Amino acid sequence: MTTENAIRILAGTMVLTSLALAHFINPMWLLLTAFVGVNLIQSAFTGFCPAETIFRKLGITQGGCCSGPQTRS
C-alpha cells in the first residue's frame, strides 16, 4: 500500500463515518466531513498533507500522488 492509497482510504472512511454519525447522532458531525474536504483541497494547492507525514512515520511506502514532483519520460 502506498501513502496515496492510505490517504484515500482514510478520507473516505472519515467522510462515511461522519455521515453516519450525522444521521444517527447529531448533524454537527457534518463539520468533520467539511474538515476532510477542506484538508483535501488545501493539500492539492500546497502539497502539504498531515496524513502523509503520519503514514510515512508508520512505515507506509511513499508513492503515487504523494511522492513529490514527478517527471514524465
SVG drawing of the C-alpha trace seen along z (x, -y; Angstrom):
<svg xmlns="http://www.w3.org/2000/svg" viewBox="-30 -26 42 28">
<polyline fill="none" stroke="black" stroke-width="0.4" points="0.0,0.0 1.2,-3.5 0.6,-6.7 -1.7,-7.8 -3.9,-4.7 -3.8,-5.1 -4.8,-8.8 -7.8,-7.9 -8.9,-5.2 -8.6,-7.5 -10.5,-10.3 -13.3,-8.0 -13.6,-6.4 -13.7,-9.7 -16.4,-11.0 -18.6,-7.9 -18.2,-7.8 -19.1,-11.5 -22.2,-11.0 -23.3,-8.0 -22.7,-10.0 -24.6,-13.0 -27.5,-10.8 -27.8,-8.8 -26.3,-11.1 -26.1,-14.8 -25.9,-16.8 -22.9,-18.8 -20.8,-15.8 -21.0,-17.1 -18.3,-19.5 -15.9,-16.6 -16.9,-16.0 -16.2,-19.7 -12.8,-19.5 -11.8,-16.5 -12.9,-18.3 -11.0,-21.5 -7.9,-19.5 -8.0,-17.7 -8.3,-21.0 -5.5,-22.7 -3.2,-19.7 -3.9,-19.9 -2.8,-23.6 0.1,-23.5 1.4,-19.9 1.3,-19.5 -0.7,-16.7 -0.6,-16.0 -1.8,-12.4 1.1,-11.7 3.6,-12.7 1.8,-10.4 1.6,-7.5 5.3,-7.8 6.2,-7.7 4.1,-4.5 6.2,-3.0 3.8,-3.1 5.6,-3.2 5.6,-6.6 4.2,-6.6 1.5,-7.8 0.5,-11.5 2.2,-12.0 5.7,-11.1 6.6,-14.7 7.4,-16.1 7.4,-13.5 8.9,-13.7 7.3,-12.1 9.5,-10.3"/>
</svg>
